Amino acid sequence: MWIGRILLAVVVIGGWQLFTELGWPKKNGSTQPSGIWDSLVRLFTVGTAFGSIWENLWVTVQEALYGFALGTVVGVILGILLGTNRYLSAVFGPYIKVLNSIPRIVLGSIFIVAFGLGIFPKVLLAAVLVFFAVFFNAFQGVREVDQNLVSNVRVLGATPLQVARHVTIPSAMTWIIASLHTAFGFAIIGALVAEVLGAQK
């Protein structure tokens, strides 16, 4: 299996290098594996025009982490709130669907125009991508809670807060945790896409 994997990598990268040497696509430093490797070595030894590569990587990590935290908190809270309240779900549902249908690249451009090239618009875009991934899972997780169990707890005198704390949220946690793995990838994508649109670091 490992021999097959190594051979596949050698064929793909070697073929890529060979085709660029032959002129397809047009040969330049950024189209060849060897040129990309040289660029990476230069980035990690010399740095960038904006300073050390490590400093710039840390900025991207911060954007992704802040966006992940913000999107997760808001997504979980709204997902549980709307999942347990039919009225709020009916009121806010259409607006959330409309917002979800907006292309993320458009939101990234709007955030940068509105808030500049600093860290804040990158955090916002990362948070938006994370929010929808977490929100829909939290919402669906709450809807999948056994209603007989909820009714039994209420008969025993539990308050709405106790129902949420001891039944709804623990039952929905499987859905929420499952979404976090994908959501963190979205946070990194959001930070990188916003940086491509415009950044100081």
FENNORMO-V521557 format. One line per field, one symbol per residue. phi: phi as a letter, one per 40 degrees, with the letter a starting at -180 (. if undefined). burial: 1 if it has 24 or more other ideal C-beta (glycine too) atoms within 12 Angstrom, else 0. A space follows every 50 residues. Layout:
BEGIN
phi = ???
burial = ???
END
This chain:
BEGIN
phi = .ccccccccccccccdcccccchbcdcaccbbdcccccccccccbchbcb hcccccccccccdcccccccccccccccccccccbcccccccdccccccc ccdccccdccccccbgccccccccccccccdcccdccccccccccccccc ccccccgccdcccccbbccdcccdccccccccccccccccccccccciac b
burial = 00000000000000000000000000000001000000000000000000 00000100111111111111110111111111110000100000010000 00010011001100000011111111111111111111111110100001 00100000000011001110111011001101110111111111101010 1
END
